[in-house]
Amino acid sequence: MSDNSKTHGRDLEERTEKFAKMVRSFIKKLPRWFGTIDDARQLMRSSGSVAANYSEAQSAISRRDFIYRTRICKKEIRESILWLRLLDNSLSSELELKRNELVKEAEELTAIFTAINKKVERNVKEE
């Protein structure tokens, strides 16, 4: 792996961790009721899973292991988008704005993981 790809990998590792932290900050501000608590718990798990699996991908033992981990990242980030969208629609304008920012970041991460997977899978096929 080149130094440049290691740098990009570390940047993405930090970005996925930051996303998980931003989700936790958002969840702390949500109103407490049964539906919100359950959705928030699922959101917290999926957002943390993105960061954890990308960290694992950085230590992958093979390209196939890396692909597997980044596919899980993509799956978990898409799940995070779902939970963000399912949260109560009567959020304050401040929380609604924050939710929209998190959805946008999650969509950008989805695009990044899609591009990574396509590139690495193409390289594996060429070997």
C-alpha positions as CSV (number, residue, x, y, z in Angstrom):
1,M,0.0,0.0,0.0
2,S,1.4,3.4,-0.9
3,D,1.9,6.2,1.7
4,N,-0.8,8.2,0.0
5,S,-3.4,5.4,0.4
6,K,-2.3,4.9,4.0
7,T,-3.0,8.6,4.6
8,H,-6.4,8.4,2.9
9,G,-7.2,5.3,5.0
10,R,-6.3,7.1,8.2
11,D,-8.4,10.1,7.2
12,L,-11.4,7.9,6.5
13,E,-10.8,6.0,9.8
14,E,-10.9,9.4,11.6
15,R,-14.0,10.4,9.6
16,T,-16.0,7.3,10.4
17,E,-15.1,7.7,14.1
18,K,-16.1,11.4,14.0
19,F,-19.4,10.3,12.4
20,A,-20.1,7.8,15.2
21,K,-19.3,10.6,17.8
22,M,-21.6,13.1,16.0
23,V,-24.4,10.5,16.1
24,R,-23.9,10.0,19.8
25,S,-24.0,13.7,20.4
26,F,-27.2,13.9,18.4
27,I,-28.8,11.0,20.3
28,K,-28.1,12.7,23.6
29,K,-30.4,15.6,22.5
30,L,-33.3,13.5,21.3
31,P,-36.6,13.5,23.3
32,R,-37.0,10.4,25.4
33,W,-39.9,8.1,24.4
34,F,-40.2,4.5,23.6
35,G,-39.9,4.7,19.8
36,T,-37.0,7.2,19.9
37,I,-35.0,5.2,22.4
38,D,-35.2,2.0,20.3
39,D,-34.4,3.8,17.0
40,A,-31.5,5.7,18.7
41,R,-30.1,2.5,20.1
42,Q,-30.1,0.9,16.7
43,L,-28.6,4.1,15.2
44,M,-25.8,4.1,17.8
45,R,-24.9,0.5,17.0
46,S,-24.8,0.9,13.2
47,S,-22.8,4.1,13.3
48,G,-20.3,2.6,15.7
49,S,-20.1,-0.5,13.5
50,V,-19.0,1.6,10.6
51,A,-16.0,3.0,12.5
52,A,-15.1,-0.4,14.0
53,N,-15.3,-2.3,10.7
54,Y,-13.2,0.4,8.9
55,S,-10.6,0.2,11.7
56,E,-10.6,-3.6,11.1
57,A,-10.3,-3.1,7.3
58,Q,-7.1,-1.0,7.9
59,S,-5.6,-4.2,9.5
60,A,-7.0,-6.6,6.9
61,I,-5.0,-9.8,6.3
62,S,-5.9,-9.8,2.6
63,R,-7.6,-7.8,-0.1
64,R,-10.6,-10.0,0.2
65,D,-10.8,-9.4,3.9
66,F,-10.5,-5.6,3.2
67,I,-13.3,-5.8,0.7
68,Y,-15.5,-7.8,3.2
69,R,-14.9,-5.2,5.9
70,T,-15.6,-2.2,3.7
71,R,-18.8,-3.9,2.4
72,I,-19.9,-4.2,6.0
73,C,-19.1,-0.5,6.4
74,K,-21.3,0.3,3.5
75,K,-24.1,-1.9,4.8
76,E,-23.9,-0.3,8.3
77,I,-23.8,3.2,7.0
78,R,-26.9,2.6,4.9
79,E,-28.6,1.2,8.0
80,S,-27.6,4.3,9.9
81,I,-29.3,6.4,7.2
82,L,-32.5,4.3,7.7
83,W,-32.5,4.8,11.5
84,L,-31.9,8.5,11.0
85,R,-34.8,8.8,8.7
86,L,-37.1,6.7,10.9
87,L,-36.6,8.9,13.9
88,D,-39.6,10.9,15.0
89,N,-40.7,13.6,12.5
90,S,-41.6,16.1,15.3
91,L,-38.0,17.0,16.1
92,S,-37.1,20.6,16.8
93,S,-35.7,22.6,13.9
94,E,-32.3,22.4,15.4
95,L,-32.4,18.5,15.7
96,E,-33.9,18.3,12.2
97,L,-31.0,20.3,10.8
98,K,-28.5,18.1,12.7
99,R,-30.3,14.9,11.4
100,N,-30.1,16.2,7.8
101,E,-26.4,16.9,8.3
102,L,-25.8,13.3,9.6
103,V,-27.8,11.9,6.6
104,K,-25.7,13.9,4.2
105,E,-22.4,12.7,5.8
106,A,-23.7,9.1,5.8
107,E,-24.6,9.4,2.1
108,E,-21.1,10.8,1.4
109,L,-19.5,7.9,3.3
110,T,-21.7,5.5,1.3
111,A,-20.3,6.9,-1.9
112,I,-16.8,6.6,-0.6
113,F,-17.2,3.0,0.4
114,T,-18.8,2.2,-3.0
115,A,-15.9,3.7,-4.8
116,I,-13.3,1.9,-2.6
117,N,-15.0,-1.4,-3.1
118,K,-15.2,-1.0,-6.9
119,K,-11.6,0.0,-7.1
120,V,-10.3,-2.8,-4.9
121,E,-12.5,-5.4,-6.5
122,R,-11.3,-4.4,-9.9
123,N,-7.7,-4.7,-8.7
124,V,-8.4,-8.2,-7.3
125,K,-9.9,-9.3,-10.6
126,E,-6.8,-8.0,-12.5
127,E,-4.4,-10.0,-10.3
